[in-house]
Amino acid sequence: MTNTNYTAGNIKVLKGLEAVRKRPAMYIGGTTERGLHHLVYEVVDNSIDEALAGYCDKIGITIHENGWVSVIDNGRGIPVEMHKTEKIPAVQVVMTILHAGGKFDDKSYKVSGGLHGVGVSVVNALAEHLEVEIYKDGKIYHQAYAKGIPQTDVEVIGKTKKTGTKVSFIPDSTIFETLLFNFDYLSTRLREMAFLNSGILISLTDEKENRTHDFHYEGGINSFVEYLNENKKVLFPEPIYIHGIKENTEFEVAIQYNEGFQETINSFANNINTIEGGTHLSGFKSGLTRAVNTYIKNASLLKNEKVSPGGGDIREGITAIISVKLRDPQFEGQTKTKLQNSEIEGIINSIVYEKLMEFFEENPKEAKHIAMKAILGARSREAARKARELTRRKSVLESGSLPGKLADCSIQDPSQTEIFLVEGDSAGGSAKMGRDRTFQAILPLWGKMLNTEKARIDKVLNNDKIQPVILALGAGIGDEFDISKLRYNKVIIMADADVDGQHIATLLLTFFFRYMRPLVEYGHIYIAKPPLFLVKKGRSKKYAFSMKERDEVMKEMGGRGLHIQRYKGLGEMNADQLWDTTLDPERRILISVKIDDAIEADRMFTILMGDEVEPRREFIERNAQYAQVDV
């Protein structure tokens, strides 16, 4: 063993913003497209905080042709006077020192999303160049930075009558994998911010694409709920709006039920999307359950029922937005995905219960709709319980708890294995022969797949096309889904490249998103991309995965003596060809299915698989140019 001295000299101290450049993922979640766009959100968050304090109502974001992005607001403007302890201008403190900013002073900001004071300084650290302009006191102040280091002093460069701050930056190409800002990607988050802050105008402009979106919603979170439900059939036209202020905490929630069976609840704390929920979400659920059950009891609606509604039954078909604004939020780390303030749960529980009971008393028709939907949900849950028991008994009796058509792999370690869900018995047979049996499992799927967007869980559990998938994966379904029991690390959908194949893939994705969402959230779902063409010339051959690629291969191999085979389906490929193109980890193309925005993903599955035809037609017409489907 080599003897290496471990001394104080081995300890590296990262000073200032150097730590951010060394470990950017700790601050913005990564250096991919997601991290790149997070830079914009951090700057916008500062402007939103000005709006929450009552000093800003317009925010403009521009993607410039030269790759820069600018964010401008009409707030008070970052202070420019000398900082008493740091002996540099206050704006330079904000831009260059972590955990510095007005968010630590209760007098400056009563409510803030930028809790830790690292936002804009992190952006500065990860920008190749950044410039800040401040409009206040009739003057325009300016300072330039490069990779977080000041390049100029704070200078007065002009006069103005307006107030506010403008931050312009271009990301560092040595840190980020891409420098291309996506208009639609940014639109999703900015729309969300506008919903959560009624009356604020947020404008997004892309100079390269000549596109502009203005987000301005006077209806606030009521408009948010209506937006989420616009392609669904609702039980009542106007969302239920609840608002309350207690112990320096402002709470609001908008609720609307639809005829579907999915629960869509999105929670926010100081405008931060708390995707893992927290005390505000649990308080809302408790208050909702208590109020609905109290109404059901008082109205004597359970006389002939064998089961009473639980929380999940009451939330079936609900769409709700929860927004809480509090002075001292406690989040889990800088990613802010879960609110931890313990006092919030009881406050929100009582507000929701009291306000809902008032609503039920004043709106008996809507109250009964909600109650009866909950009772139907309870019946469905009981039917689902029986279906689960039947499925478990059936799985134990038949094939040792695995579906009969499953060709399993020999390795038992789930981290090393993968399963292909293959369209059709013919393709399934070729895949079974062509696979590597040590780590690849094959499950053929046949017949028409159930559209789980329109089905309760008891129907899903009883479906003979879905049951084999549930049994093969071994992790359960719905509330009982346990990802630790998953039998395969990769779940790969392998369908034909035609319209029918893509429909089957979409049906499977809908099922996974609705009933096994952690599979998607943790990156276990993939779509195999089989070739459309085989181009041969003599003994040489090449596969093409699109018509454009086919034309390129034909040009490369020469025009004469070419034989082109078009695959109309996976069943036309023999075992060797399937291995070469779709099964071999060294050569295959797999598309990883991920959720960057759960809210937009929920809307998309509703559009694609829901009851409303017109939104689906509009989506297809708008996106047909991007499709590569063999018809």
N, C-alpha and C positions, 0 to 999 in steps of 0.2 A: 504493500500500500504506500502511495506517495505521501510524504509528510509535508503538509502545507500549513504554514503558520497562519493563524486567524487572529489578526490584531486590529487595533483601532483604525489602521490604514485601510482595512477592507470595508469599513463602514462609509458609504457614500451619502452625503447630505445634499438633498435637492432643495435649492433655495428658490423662493419666489414662485414664478410661473414655470420654472424648469421642471417641477414635478408633474405639471399638467402635460407638458410636451413629452415627457418620458412615459407616462401612463394615461393617455387620453381616455381610454375606455372607462376608467374609474369615474370620470366626470361627465361624459356624454354618451356612455354606453357602447362605444365602438367607433371605428373609422370607416364604416361602410356608408351607404346612402342614408341610413337611419341616423347615424351620428352627425353626418354633414348637415342634415336638415335641423337637427337638434340645436345647432349653433344659432339658427334664425329664431327658433322658439325662445331661447334664453334671452336674446335681445328684446324680442316682442314682450316677454314676461315683464321686463322692466317698465315698458310703456303701459302694460295692463295694470301694473301696481300703481302707477300714477293715476290711472282711470279709477281704480278702486278707492283711491284717496280723494277722488272728486276733482282732479285737476286736468283731466285729459279726456277728450271724446272722439279724437281722430288719430288713427294709426295707419301709416302707409308703408307697404313693403314693396320694393322693386328689385326684380332680377335684371341686372343690366347686361347688355350685349357683350361686354368685356369680361364677364365672369364674376363681377362684384355683386354684392347684395347690399341694399341700404334699407334701414328702418328709421322712420321719422315719426315723431308724435308732436302734439301741441300742448305738452305738459309744462311743468315749471322750469325744466332744464336742470341738468346735473350741476350742483354747486361748483364754482370755479375758484373761490377764495382759498387762501392757504390753509391747510389742515394744521391744527394747533400742535399735535404731537408728531405727525409724520414730516412736517416742514416742507411739504410739496402741495401743489394745488389739489383740492378735493377730488376733481375729476380724475386726476392721475392716480390717486389712491384707489378709487373705484375700479379703474381700468387695469391696475397692475398688482393689487394686493388681494390675495384670497381672503374670504371671510371679512370683507370690508364693504360697507354700504349702509344706506339708510334703513335697512330692514331690522337692524338691531336696536333702533331707537324708536320707542313706542310713540314719540311725538311726531315723527316723520311719516310712518306708515302704521296705521292700526291693523290693517290686513295686508298680507303679502304672500304671493306664491313663491317668490325668490327667497326662500327661507334662509339659505346658508350663505348668501352673499357671494357666491362664487361664479354666478352666471356670466356676466359680461367680461369679467377678468379671464375666465376660461376661454371665451370666444377670442379675446385679444391674444391669448397665448397660442392658440391654434390657427391664427390668421397669418398669412404671409405678410399682408399689410392691413392696417385698420386706421380709419380716420374718424374722429368724433367732432361734430359741430354742435355748439350749444347756443341757443338763442335766448337771451335774457338781458334785462337792464338796458335794452336798446342796442345791444352789441351782439356780434357773432364771434364766438370764441372757437378756436380750432387747435387740435393737437393730432399728430400723426405717430403711428407705431409700426414696428416691424417685428413679428414674432414675439409680441408682448413687450418689446423694449421701446421706450419713447425715442422718437427721431427728431422731434422738435419740442420747444417749450409750448405752454398754453399761450396762444397769441390771439389778439384781436384782429380779425381780417375784414371787418365790415360793420355796417349798421343794419338794424332791423327793428320792425315794430312787433314782430311775433315772438312767441315763447315756445320752448320745446327743445328736443334733442334729436340729432341725426347721427346714427352710427352706420358707417359703411365699411365693408371688409371683403377680402378675398381669401378663401381658405388656403392653408399651406399644402401644396401639392406633394410635399415629402411625407405628409401624415395621412392624408385621406386617399382612399382607393378610387374615388370619383370626385370630380369637382362640379358636376352638372346638377343644378338645382331643378327639381321637378315641380312644375306649377300645380299639378293635381295633388301631389303629395302634401305640399304646403297648404293648399286650399282646405284640405280636410281638417287640419288642426286649427287654422284661422277661423273657419266657419264655426267650429266648436267654441272657440274663445268668444266669438260674437254672440252666440246663443247664450252663453253664460254671463254675459255683461250687456244687458239690454240697453239699447240706445247708443252704444259705441259703434262708430263706423270704422271698419277695418278694410282697407283696399289693398289688393294684391295685383301687381302688374308685372308681366314678363315682356321685356322689350324685344327679345329674340323672336318670340312667337306672336307678338302683337296681341296679347290677351290681357284682359283685366276682369277681375271679379270684385264686386263690392259686397261685403257682408255686414248687414245691418238689420237687427231684429228687435223691434220694440216689444214683441211678445216674450222675449227672454226664453226661459226653459220650457214654457208652454209651446212656443214655436219649435223648439228642439224636439219635443215629443211628437208633435204633428209631423215634423220632417221625417222622423224615424218610422212613423205609422202611415206615411202617405200612400204606400202601396198595399196596405192591409185594410181589411174590413173591421171598423171599430164598433164597439158596443154603444158608445155615446160620442157625440161630435166634439164636445169641448173637454179638454183635459181637466182633471181635478187639480187645483192649485192650492198648495199649503205654504204659508209663510209664517215664520215666528222668530222673535228675538228674545233671547234669555241668557243672562250671565255673560254678556259681551260676545255671544255667539248668534249669528244670523243664519237661519236655516230656511231653505225653500225646496219644495219638491213638486214636480208635475207628474200626474198619473193618468194613463189612459189604457183601457183594456181593448184588445182586438179578438177576433174569432179564432186566432191561432192558438198554439199550445206552448209556444216558447216563452221563456222568461227573459226579458231584456231590461236590465237595470244598470244604469251607468252612474257612478258616484264621483263627485268632485269635491275637493277641499281647497279653498282659496284658488280656484280655477285649475288646480292640478288634477289630472285624470287619475284617480286612485284605482287602478285596474285590479288591485288585490283587495279592494274594499277597505274594511276597517270598522271602527266604532260607529261612524255615522251610518254605514250600511246596515250593520247589525241592529242599531237602534230603530232604523226605518222598518226593517223586516218585523221586528218584535211588535212595534206599534200597529203596523198594518194587520198582522195576524190577530192581535188582540181585538182590534176594532171590528174586523169582519166576523170573527167568531161571536163577539158580543151581539152584533146585529142578528146573526143567524139564530142565536139562542132566544133573543127577545122576540123575534118574528116567528118562532116555533117552526122552523123550516126543516128540522131533522126528525120529525115524528116517525117516519117509516124508513129512515136510513140506518144501515148497519155500521157505517163508518162516518166519522166526523172529519171535516177538512183540516189538514195540517198546513204548515207554512208554504210548502211547495205547491199544494193544491190551490191555495189562495193566490199565489203568484203566477199561476198558469195563464198565459196570454197577456201578461202585464207588460207595459212599456213605461218606464219611469226614469226620470232624471233627478238625482239628489245633489244639491249643491249646498255646502256649508262654508261659511266664512267666519274665521275665528282668529283671535289675536296671536295666540302662541301655538301654532300647530306642531304636533310631534309626529314626524314621518319616520318610516324605516329607511334611513340612509338618504343620500342625495337623489336616488332614483324616485323617491316619493311615491311609491306604489301602494302604500297602506297607511291609513291614519290610525294613530295609537292613543290619542287623548281619551282617557277612560271616562271622564265626566260627560263627554259628548253623547254616549250611548243612552244614558238615562234622559237627558234633555230632549233628544230627538224622539225617543220612544213616547214620551208624554205629549209632545207637541203633535205628533202624527195621530196618536190615539184620540186626543181631544178634538182636533180639527176634522178628522174623518167621521167621528160620531155626529158632529154638527152637520156635516155634509149629508150623511145617510138620513138624518132626520128631515132635512130640507129637500132631499131628492130621493124619494122612495123608489122610483122607477129604476134609476141607475144603481141604487143600493141592491135591489133585488137581482138585477142583471149580474152584478159582481158576486153576490152570494150564491146564485144558482150555478154560475160557472165554477165556483170553488167546490160546490157539492158534486158537480159532474167530474171535476178533477179528482175528488176523493174516490168516486166510483172507479175511475180509470186507474188510479193508483192501486186499488184492491185487485182489479183485473190484472194489472201488471205484476203484482205480487204473485198471484196464482200462476201467471205465465212464466215467471222466473222459476218458481218451484217446479213447474212441469218441464221447463227447459233443463233445469239441473238434474231432475230424475231421468229425463231422456238421455242426457249426455253421459250420465253414469252407466246406464244400461247399454248404450250403443257406442261402440268404438272407443271405449276408455276415455270418454269425455271429449273426444275430438271428432269433427265431422268426417263422414265416410269418404268424401271426395278429396280430402286434404292429403297431399303427398308431403309429409313432414321431412325435416332435415335431421341429421344425426347428432349435430352439436346441441347441447342443452343450455349453453350459456347465451341468454337473450341478447347480450351486447354484441355477439358475433354473428347473429342470424338475421335473415330477411325473408319476408313472405311476399309472393306475387299474387295479387288478386287478378286472375286472368279471365277475360271475356270469352266465353264459349268453351265447350268440351274439346273441340278440335285443336284450338290453340293451346288449351290446357294440356292436352296429350303431348304435343310437341315440346312444350315448356318442361314437362316432367322428364322427358327423355334428354333434353338439352342442358338442363341445369347442373350445377354442382351440388350433389345431394348432401354434402357435408354441412353446408350452411344456408342453402336456399330451399324454401318450402313453396309449394304451388297449391293454390286453391282455385279451381275453375268455378266461374259464376255463370249461370244460365238463366234464360227467361227474362221477363220484365222485372226490373228492380223497383222496389217501393219508393215513392216520393215521400221521404220522411218529413219534409216541410209541412205536409198536410195531414200528418198522422200523429195520434197520441202514442205514448210509449207502450201501451198494451198491444196496439196494432203492430208496432215495430217488433216487439218481442215474439209475437205470434207469426211473423212473416217468414216463410220457408227460404227466402232468398237472403234475408239478413241474419237469420239464426246461425248459419255456418260461419259467417264472418265473426260474430260475437264469440262463438265457441273457440274458433281457431286462435283469436287474439288473446283470449283468456283473462281479460282485465275487467270484465263486466261492462255495464252500460249505465248512462245517466248519472244519478246521484251515487250509485254504487260503483262507478268506474274507479279503478285503482291502477294507476299507471305503473306501479311497482310490480304488478303481476303480468305485465305485458310480455308475451312470449317471443317477440321479435323486435329488434331495434329499428329495422326499416320495414314499413308497410308500403308496398309499391303497387300502384294501380296500373295494370297493363291492358289497355283497350285498343281496339282498332282506331286508325287515324281518320275514320269517316264520321259522319254526323251522329250515327247511332252509337259509335264508340265513345265519342265525346259526351253524349248524353248520359251514358252509363257512368263515365268518370265523374260528371257533375253530380249525379244522384249519390254516388259513394261519398264524394266530398261533402255534400249536404248532410249525409248521415253522420260522418265523422265530426263535422262542425257542431251539429246539434246535440249529439248524444255521446261523443267521445272527444270533446274539444281539446283536452290536454295533448292528445296525439298530434294535433295541428300546432298548438302553442309551443310544444317542446320539440318540434321539427322531426317527427317520426314519419310523416306522410310524404310520399314521392309519387310522381307520375312518370312512367317509362315512355320514352319517345322512340317508337319503332320507325324504321325507314319506310319511305313511300316508294322508292325505286331501287332496282339493282341494275347497274350499267356494266355490261360485259364487252370485252373485246379480246378474242382469243382466250388465253388462260387468265388474263388479268380481269379483275372485277372491283367495282367500288359501289358503295351504298350512298344514296342521297336521301336526305330527310325533308326536302322541300322541292318544289318545282324549280325554284331559282338555283338550288344546289345541283339538281339534275342537269340543268343547262350548263352550269360551270364544269361539271364532270365530263359531260359530252364534249365540250370545247377542249378540255384538257387532254382527253383520250383520243381525240380525232374523230372526224365525221364518218368515215367509212368503216364498214364491218362491225358496227355497234349493234348490240342486242340489248334492248331496254325492257326490263320486267317491272310492271307496276303491281305493287301489292295492294289488293283490295281489302285484305284483312290479315290478321295474325295467323289464321288457319292455313294460309297459302305458303307459309314459311316452314321449312323442315327444321328439325331439332338443331342441326349445325348452324343454320342461318340465324335462328333465334339466339343461340349462344353468342355468335359473332357480333350481333347488332344490339341485342336488348338485354341479355343476361350477364355477359362477361363484364365484371367490374372495371376491367382495364380499358374497355372500348365503348361501353354503353353510354347513353345520354339519359340522365335522370333529372327531372325538374323538381326541386324542393318546394313544397307547399308551405307557406308561412303566412302569419297574420301580422301585418304591420299596424292595422287599425281595426280593432274588433267591431267598432260601431259601423264602419263602412262595410265590413265583411258581412255583418248581420243584414244590412240593407240589401247587399248584393245577392245573397241567397234568397231573400224575399222576392226580389225582382225576377231572378232566374227561375225559381221553383214555386212561387206563390200563385194565388188565384188570378191576380190582375194581369190581363194580356197586354194592354197598351204600354205600360212601363217596360215590359220585356221586349216588345217590338222596337221601342225607341232605343233600348240598350243595344240590341242586335244591329240596328241600322247605324248607330253611332260607332260601333266597334268592329263591324264586319271587315274593315280594311286591315285589321291586325290579325285576323284569324288565318290559320294554316290548316284547313280541314279538307281532306280528300273527299270530294263528292262524286 
